[in-house]
Every structure is written in structure tokens, then in C-alpha cells.
Amino acid sequence: MGDYWTTDRTTDHGTTGSARALTAGLLMAGWVALLWVLEGIDVATGHALDTYGISPREMSELRDVVPAAFLHSGWEHVASNSVPLLVLGFIAALAGLRRFAAVVCTIIVASGLGVWLTAPENTVTLGASGVVFGLLGYLLVRGFVDRRPWDILIGVGVAVVYGSLLWGVLPTQSGVSWQGHLFGLIGGVAAAFLFRRPSARRGPDNLVTV
């Protein structure tokens, strides 16, 4: 028989779209539920968990860069972050959990270090909004970086719904960490480049013969 080639079109880990959606949904629902549980523990313990927020330019506070992203200063604070985190996280996680984990870790570190370096003295910063802004930035540019028309359309949709959040990177509201927002956004955009999908290739590496 004659030879022919075909491109491998299997999805991440061979899973179907519905399975990926279910996994992404469960992951983000669990994440948001964890934020509410942690806030409940914080309230019940007289806000003992707030000590894990980030105090700027103290070396010992570098260890709080990660936990600070999961803690909040009250029920209203966690409520304001829950829906955008759930929606944006779900969309981002659909592309694969390993890539999603790498993107989120990059955002958390970038946002936390940015706060640690630039926040005003005698402040404690905590909250998931840095992750929200990071996922926003990631989804806005991912399609252009990966050159995928569908992801570009998703980014446009995200911009329409959540684009107004970008005003949060400006120092316009007292008591709100615009630093966490700004550096989270930068981390998300950087993650889109760092973890970009390789260009599809046609050649010996994906040659199939029969």
C-alpha cells in the first residue's frame, strides 16, 4: 500500500472534551470551596491566618508568597474573588492541568514577589485577586501567542466580560493592592509565553505509514 502521513490529533492525556471540562470544573469548584473554608477558619480563630499575608521587604515573609494567595480579609473579600476565579480558572484549565498548574504557580510567585518588593511599609497583603488578574492576562494573550483562532476568540470574550478589571492595576482605591493586581497580570502574560504550545509540525516526527 502507498504511504501517507497524518498529524497526531489526540488530546491531552487522551481525554475527551467533556472529561476535561468535568475535571476543570471540579478543580475550580474545589479551589473556591477551599478559599471559603480557610476564611471560615480565619474568622473562627480571630483572624489568626492573616499573619500569613505578605509584609513587604522582610526576608521571613517570602515564605508567605504562596499561602497569601489563598487567604482573604473577610467574607466580602473572598466573595468578590470567587466568581472570576472560578470562571477564568475553568477556562484556563480546559487546556490541560499540567499547563494550568505551571501558569498558576508562575502567577502566584510573580504577584507575591511584586507585592513583597513594592507594597507600602506596615501593610499586610493577601487575597486571590493576583491570581484572578494573572489568569485574565494569560487568557487575553494566549491565543495570539499560540496562534490559535479559537483561543483568540475566547480571549475576546474574556475581555468583553472582565476587561474592566484591568483598571485594578492602577493605584485608585485605598486598601486594595494594585501591586498584586499588576504583577499578577504581568505573571499571567509571561506565563503565556513561557508555556506556549509548540507549533504543529508536519514531517518525520509525526509520520505514520501503512
Secondary structure, DSSP 8 states (H G I E B T S, - for coil): -----------GGG--HHHHHHHHHHHHHHHHHHHHHHHHHHHHTTSGGGGGSB-TT-GGGGGGTTGGGG--SSHHHHHHHHHHHHHHHHHHHTT-HHHHHHHHHHHHHHHHHHHHHHS-TT--B--SHHHHHHHHHHHHHHHHHHT-HHHHHHHHHHHHHHGGGGGGGSS-STTS-HHHHHHHHHHHHHHHHHT-------SGGG----
